């Protein structure tokens, strides 16, 4: 086991000053001059029904600029963060989440010094905000990060957040929460923001994050990478991986290549991940043009995989590294990433469609069997899944990500396809992400949209499948 020693506050301050020397300090002048600069990241906030202890209804984050420095010898993360945010309501103070072991040494709000109080995993700033006003918060922090327990009984992701490994590498997965283990954040899916990352790691390691790689430089004994994500992103869809990586690229479609970051000496990783090209081509036929400007996959030593926006985080342990999961995680770029559930009760919005496309349509096509035969194997157990883990939209919050939110909604979509006709269904499956790009949506919005587009009242249909105690008949009309 690894011995973890809490850092004294004086040492934290010294580490921040040393590791981030030369990083510019934000000022009030960094509040966007144009009111529409981050308009696509303006979010409608609410208290999550499944995990109300996470997130804020006051801070609408618009942009995070993260300067992160990783020391594998001391397992210390040093951060300088600038958050541009909108006050979603008038308040006398505001909070963000940040792991308790990441001690804040200094902060400013709109250029003026402040010192947040840090209790548990929340930082609290006593400063009045007026609804609609915009602000810039800067933080300097450092400490020894660690993952946090996941609200699930599954074994493939029992912990969430930043995970240090014995070889000095780190990686992250954080669904439904856990981004706060490496930066101060409004950790809720309802709040989308733009991101810029600057990652400093020891020479020989490389830092990987969401978006486009702007630069990669070796400065003395360090490697510095800069990444820019030009689309709004929920915090659970951000990623950070630092380790010994080599870069490859495969063609997907015109104007899009997929960047693959794999470990040297592991050809199997590269062999499987090269399937990203065919996966994108298959999915574009199913759900329309790829919705972002970049796509990559980074391999990490996990038993799970995550659809982190534009840079999929793919585990290499157990049986997770296969073509099905490559297709599944890329499918989420449409259903889950460009359109994200506003509330965690609607995880089915992500997983049901991705499962239907990957484990349903893609598996049927690649195996040569019919889609009905493929789904029938899952349908036999759907009632048991509903009984054991609850309806897909009303699951036990301590049992996050169970198979009920995958299989049952996939059967629902297949039934709807037969109800309204495959051609019309496929057209609408294309239109939903295209017409709701960069949003967080609710179940009510889904129901209203599908009802309007099909000229049918589908409220009871969705209710039976997503909230009913009894499993509906698959293919029932």
C-alpha positions in Angstrom: 0.0 0.0 0.0 1.1 3.6 -0.6 1.7 5.8 2.4 -0.1 9.1 2.1 1.0 11.9 4.4 -1.1 15.1 4.7 0.9 18.2 3.6 1.3 21.1 6.1 -0.3 24.3 4.8 3.1 26.0 4.7 4.4 23.3 2.4 1.3 23.5 0.2 1.8 27.2 -0.3 5.5 26.7 -1.2 4.6 23.9 -3.7 2.0 26.2 -5.3 4.4 29.1 -5.6 7.2 26.8 -7.0 5.2 24.7 -9.5 3.2 27.6 -10.9 5.8 30.3 -11.0 5.2 32.4 -14.1 1.5 31.5 -14.4 -0.4 34.7 -14.9 -2.8 35.7 -12.2 -6.3 36.4 -13.4 -7.8 39.8 -12.8 -11.2 41.5 -13.1 -10.3 42.4 -16.7 -10.6 38.7 -17.6 -14.4 38.8 -17.3 -15.4 38.4 -20.9 -15.8 41.8 -22.6 -18.5 40.4 -24.9 -21.6 39.1 -23.1 -22.0 36.3 -25.6 -18.4 35.0 -25.4 -19.5 32.0 -23.4 -23.2 32.1 -24.2 -23.4 28.4 -25.3 -22.3 27.5 -21.7 -25.2 29.3 -20.0 -27.0 26.6 -18.1 -30.3 26.1 -16.3 -29.4 24.8 -12.9 -31.4 22.8 -10.4 -30.8 20.6 -7.4 -30.1 17.0 -8.7 -32.8 14.6 -7.4 -30.5 11.6 -7.2 -27.4 13.3 -5.7 -28.5 16.6 -4.2 -25.4 16.8 -2.1 -23.4 17.6 -5.2 -23.5 20.7 -7.3 -24.6 24.3 -6.8 -27.7 26.2 -8.0 -25.8 29.6 -7.7 -22.7 29.1 -9.8 -23.2 28.7 -13.5 -19.7 27.9 -14.7 -18.9 29.2 -18.2 -15.2 28.5 -18.5 -12.5 26.7 -16.6 -8.8 27.4 -17.2 -6.9 24.7 -15.4 -3.1 24.8 -14.9 -2.2 21.4 -13.4 1.2 20.1 -12.3 1.8 16.5 -11.3 4.7 15.2 -9.2 4.6 11.3 -9.2 7.4 11.1 -6.6 5.3 12.8 -3.9 1.9 12.1 -5.6 1.2 15.8 -5.3 -1.1 17.7 -7.6 -0.6 21.5 -7.8 -3.3 23.6 -9.4 -3.9 27.1 -10.5 -7.5 27.5 -11.7 -9.5 30.3 -13.2 -13.3 29.9 -13.2 -15.4 32.4 -15.2 -19.0 32.0 -14.0 -22.5 33.6 -14.1 -24.5 34.0 -11.0 -27.6 31.9 -11.6 -29.4 33.6 -8.8 -28.9 36.4 -6.2 -27.0 35.1 -3.2 -24.9 36.3 -0.3 -22.3 33.6 -0.9 -21.4 30.7 -3.2 -19.7 27.3 -3.1 -17.8 24.9 -5.3 -16.6 21.4 -4.6 -12.9 20.6 -4.1 -11.4 17.6 -2.4 -10.5 18.3 1.2 -6.9 17.2 0.7 -6.3 19.8 -2.0 -5.6 22.8 0.2 -6.3 26.3 -1.1 -3.4 28.7 -0.5 -4.7 31.8 -2.3 -7.7 33.1 -4.2 -9.1 36.2 -5.9 -12.6 37.1 -6.9 -12.7 39.7 -9.8 -9.1 40.6 -8.9 -9.6 41.2 -5.2 -8.1 38.8 -2.7 -10.4 36.4 -0.9 -9.9 33.3 1.2 -12.5 30.6 0.9 -13.3 28.5 3.8 -12.8 24.8 3.1 -15.0 22.3 5.0 -15.2 18.7 3.9 -15.1 18.7 0.1 -16.6 22.2 -0.4 -15.0 25.7 -0.6 -17.2 28.5 0.5 -16.8 32.1 -0.6 -18.6 34.9 1.3 -19.3 37.4 -1.4 -22.7 38.7 -2.6 -23.7 37.9 -6.1 -26.5 39.4 -8.2 -28.4 37.2 -10.5 -27.0 37.4 -14.1 -23.7 39.0 -13.0 -20.4 37.5 -14.2 -17.3 36.9 -12.2 -13.8 35.4 -12.3 -12.6 33.3 -9.4 -8.9 32.2 -9.2 -7.6 29.5 -6.9 -4.2 28.1 -6.1 -4.2 24.8 -4.4 -2.1 21.7 -3.8 -2.2 18.3 -2.1 -2.3 14.6 -2.4 -5.5 13.6 -4.4 -7.3 10.4 -4.1 -10.5 8.8 -5.6 -13.8 8.8 -3.7 -16.3 6.0 -3.3 -18.8 5.5 -6.1 -22.6 5.1 -5.4 -22.7 1.7 -6.9 -22.6 -2.0 -6.1 -20.7 -2.7 -9.4 -17.1 -3.8 -9.1 -15.8 -2.2 -12.3 -15.9 1.3 -10.9 -16.0 1.2 -7.1 -14.2 4.6 -6.9 -14.4 7.9 -8.8 -12.2 10.8 -9.7 -8.4 11.1 -10.0 -6.6 7.8 -9.4 -2.9 7.7 -8.9 -1.1 4.4 -9.9 2.0 2.8 -8.5 4.0 3.7 -11.6 3.3 7.4 -11.0 0.7 7.7 -13.7 -2.8 9.1 -13.0 -6.2 8.9 -14.7 -9.8 10.0 -14.0 -13.3 8.7 -14.4 -16.1 10.5 -12.6 -19.6 9.5 -13.4 -21.8 10.6 -11.7 -19.4 12.9 -9.7 -15.7 13.1 -8.7 -14.3 15.9 -10.9 -13.8 17.7 -7.6 -10.9 15.3 -6.8 -8.7 17.4 -9.1 -10.2 20.8 -9.6 -12.8 23.1 -7.9 -16.0 22.6 -9.8 -19.8 22.8 -9.9 -20.0 19.0 -10.1 -23.4 18.5 -11.6 -24.5 17.4 -15.1 -26.8 20.4 -15.5 -23.8 22.8 -15.7 -21.8 22.8 -18.9 -18.7 24.9 -19.4 -15.8 25.4 -21.8 -12.3 24.2 -20.8 -8.7 24.9 -21.3 -6.0 22.7 -19.7 -2.3 23.2 -19.2 -0.7 20.0 -17.8 2.8 19.9 -16.5 4.3 16.4 -15.9 7.8 15.0 -15.6 9.8 14.5 -18.8 8.9 11.2 -20.3 5.2 11.5 -19.3 2.5 13.3 -21.2 -0.7 14.9 -20.0 -3.9 14.3 -21.9 -7.3 16.0 -21.6 -10.4 16.9 -23.6 -10.4 18.7 -26.8 -7.6 19.6 -29.2 -3.9 19.4 -28.4 -2.7 23.0 -28.8 0.9 22.3 -28.0 3.3 19.8 -26.5 6.7 21.0 -25.3 9.6 19.8 -23.3 10.9 22.4 -20.9 13.8 21.2 -18.8 12.7 18.1 -16.9 9.1 18.7 -17.7 6.6 18.0 -20.5 3.9 20.6 -20.9 0.7 20.0 -22.9 -2.0 22.5 -23.7 -5.6 21.4 -24.6 -8.6 23.4 -25.7 -12.2 22.2 -25.6 -14.3 24.4 -27.8 -17.7 22.9 -26.8 -19.5 23.1 -23.5 -19.0 20.1 -21.3 -20.4 18.7 -18.1 -17.8 18.1 -15.3 -18.3 14.3 -15.3 -17.3 14.3 -19.0 -13.9 15.9 -18.4 -10.8 13.7 -18.3 -7.2 13.8 -17.2 -4.6 11.2 -17.9 -0.9 11.5 -17.2 1.6 8.8 -18.1 3.9 7.2 -20.6 1.9 7.4 -23.8 2.5 7.2 -27.5 0.3 8.9 -30.1 -1.3 7.3 -33.2 -4.0 8.5 -35.5 -6.6 6.7 -37.6 -8.9 8.1 -40.3 -12.6 8.2 -39.5 -14.5 10.4 -41.9 -13.7 13.3 -44.1 -12.2 16.0 -41.9 -11.9 13.8 -38.8 -9.1 11.6 -37.6 -9.2 9.9 -34.2 -6.2 10.4 -31.9 -5.2 7.3 -30.0 -3.1 7.5 -26.9 -1.8 4.1 -25.9 1.0 2.6 -23.7 4.2 1.6 -25.5 4.7 -2.1 -25.7 1.0 -2.8 -25.7 0.1 -3.4 -29.3 -3.3 -4.9 -28.3 -4.5 -1.5 -27.1 -3.7 0.1 -30.4 -5.2 -2.8 -32.3 -8.5 -2.5 -30.6 -8.7 1.3 -30.5 -8.0 1.5 -34.3 -11.6 0.3 -34.6 -12.6 3.9 -33.8 -12.5 4.8 -37.4 -15.1 2.2 -38.5 -17.1 2.9 -35.4 -17.5 6.6 -36.3 -18.5 5.7 -39.9 -21.1 3.2 -38.6 -22.5 5.7 -36.1 -22.8 8.6 -38.5 -25.2 6.4 -40.5 -27.2 5.8 -37.4 -27.3 9.2 -35.7 -25.9 11.8 -38.1 -22.6 13.7 -38.5 -20.1 13.5 -35.6 -21.1 16.5 -33.3 -17.6 17.8 -32.3 -14.5 19.0 -34.0 -12.1 16.4 -32.5 -12.1 12.9 -31.2 -9.6 10.9 -29.3 -9.3 7.8 -27.1 -6.8 7.4 -24.2 -6.1 4.0 -22.7 -6.0 3.8 -18.9 -5.6 0.8 -16.4 -9.3 0.6 -15.5 -11.9 -2.1 -15.6 -14.4 0.4 -17.0 -14.7 2.9 -19.9 -16.1 6.4 -20.0 -17.5 8.6 -22.8 -15.5 11.6 -21.7 -16.2 14.4 -24.2 -14.1 14.3 -27.4 -11.4 12.2 -25.6 -12.9 8.8 -24.6 -11.3 7.2 -21.5 -11.0 3.5 -22.3 -10.1 0.9 -19.7 -7.6 -1.8 -20.5 -8.3 -4.3 -17.7 -10.5 -7.3 -17.8 -12.8 -7.6 -20.9 -13.6 -3.9 -21.3 -11.2 -3.3 -24.2 -13.2 -4.5 -27.2 -15.0 -3.3 -30.3 -18.4 -3.2 -28.6 -17.2 -0.8 -26.0 -15.4 1.4 -28.5 -18.7 1.8 -30.4 -20.7 2.3 -27.2 -18.5 5.1 -25.8 -18.3 6.9 -29.2 -22.1 6.6 -29.5 -22.3 8.7 -26.3 -20.7 11.6 -28.1 -24.2 12.2 -29.6 -26.3 10.8 -26.7 -24.8 11.9 -23.4 -22.1 14.4 -24.5 -23.6 16.9 -27.0 -27.0 16.3 -25.3 -26.6 15.5 -21.6 -29.2 14.7 -19.0 -30.0 17.6 -16.7 -30.6 15.2 -13.8 -29.0 11.9 -12.9 -32.5 10.2 -12.8 -32.2 10.4 -16.6 -29.0 8.4 -17.0 -31.2 6.2 -19.3 -31.0 9.0 -21.9 -27.3 8.2 -22.3 -27.1 4.5 -21.8 -30.3 3.3 -23.4 -29.5 4.7 -26.8 -25.8 3.9 -26.7 -26.7 0.3 -25.8 -29.3 0.1 -28.5 -26.8 1.3 -31.1 -23.7 -0.6 -30.0 -24.8 -3.8 -28.2 -28.0 -3.9 -30.4 -27.6 -2.6 -34.0 -23.8 -2.8 -34.3 -23.6 -6.3 -32.6 -26.4 -7.6 -34.8 -24.7 -6.3 -38.0 -21.2 -7.5 -37.1 -22.4 -10.9 -36.0 -24.8 -11.5 -38.8 -27.8 -12.2 -36.6 -31.0 -10.2 -36.6 -31.5 -7.3 -34.2 -34.6 -9.0 -32.8 -32.7 -12.1 -32.0 -29.9 -10.1 -30.4 -32.2 -8.0 -28.2 -34.4 -11.0 -27.3 -31.6 -12.4 -25.2 -31.6 -9.2 -23.1 -35.4 -9.0 -23.1 -35.8 -12.3 -21.2 -34.2 -10.8 -18.1 -35.6 -7.2 -18.3 -38.2 -7.8 -15.7 -35.6 -9.1 -13.3 -33.4 -6.0 -13.9 -36.4 -3.7 -13.2 -37.3 -5.6 -10.0 -33.8 -5.7 -8.7 -32.6 -2.2 -9.5 -35.8 -0.3 -10.1 -37.3 1.4 -13.1 -34.7 3.1 -15.3 -35.8 6.7 -14.3 -36.3 5.9 -10.7 -33.4 3.6 -9.8 -31.8 3.3 -6.3 -29.2 6.1 -6.1 -26.9 3.7 -4.2 -27.0 1.4 -7.3 -25.8 3.8 -10.0 -25.1 2.5 -13.5 -26.8 -0.9 -13.2 -27.9 -2.8 -16.2 -31.6 -1.7 -15.9 -30.6 1.8 -17.3 -29.0 0.1 -20.3 -31.2 -2.8 -21.4 -34.7 -1.5 -20.6 -34.5 1.8 -22.4 -32.8 0.0 -25.4 -35.9 -2.3 -25.6 -38.1 0.8 -25.3 -36.4 2.5 -28.2 -36.7 -0.6 -30.3 -40.4 -0.9 -29.5 -40.9 2.8 -30.4 -39.1 2.1 -33.7 -41.6 -0.5 -34.6 -44.5 1.6 -33.3 -43.8 4.6 -35.5 -41.8 2.9 -38.3 -38.1 2.5 -38.6 -37.6 5.2 -41.2 -39.4 7.8 -39.1 -37.6 6.6 -36.0 -34.2 6.8 -37.5 -34.9 10.3 -38.8 -35.8 11.5 -35.3 -32.8 9.7 -33.7 -30.7 11.9 -36.0 -32.6 15.1 -35.3 -32.6 15.0 -31.5 -28.9 15.5 -30.9 -28.6 17.8 -33.9 -31.4 20.1 -32.7 -30.3 20.1 -29.0 -26.5 20.4 -29.4 -24.6 21.5 -26.3 -27.6 21.3 -24.0 -28.6 19.5 -20.8 -32.1 18.1 -21.2 -34.8 16.7 -19.0 -37.1 13.6 -19.4 -40.0 16.0 -19.9 -38.3 17.6 -22.8 -37.6 14.2 -24.4 -41.3 13.2 -24.1 -42.6 16.5 -25.4 -40.2 16.5 -28.4 -40.9 12.9 -29.4 -44.7 13.5 -29.0 -44.6 16.6 -31.1 -42.5 15.1 -33.9 -44.6 11.9 -34.1 -47.9 13.7 -33.7 -48.7 11.2 -30.9 -49.1 11.6 -27.2 -46.2 9.4 -26.0 -46.4 10.4 -22.3 -47.9 7.1 -21.1 -45.5 5.1 -23.4 -42.4 6.7 -21.8 -43.9 6.6 -18.3 -44.6 2.8 -18.5 -41.1 2.0 -19.7 -39.1 4.5 -17.5 -41.1 4.7 -14.3 -43.5 1.7 -14.3 -43.1 -1.1 -11.8 -44.1 -3.7 -14.3 -42.0 -4.5 -17.4 -43.9 -3.5 -20.6 -44.2 -6.0 -23.4 -41.3 -5.6 -25.8 -42.6 -4.6 -29.3 -46.1 -3.9 -27.9 -48.0 -1.4 -30.0 
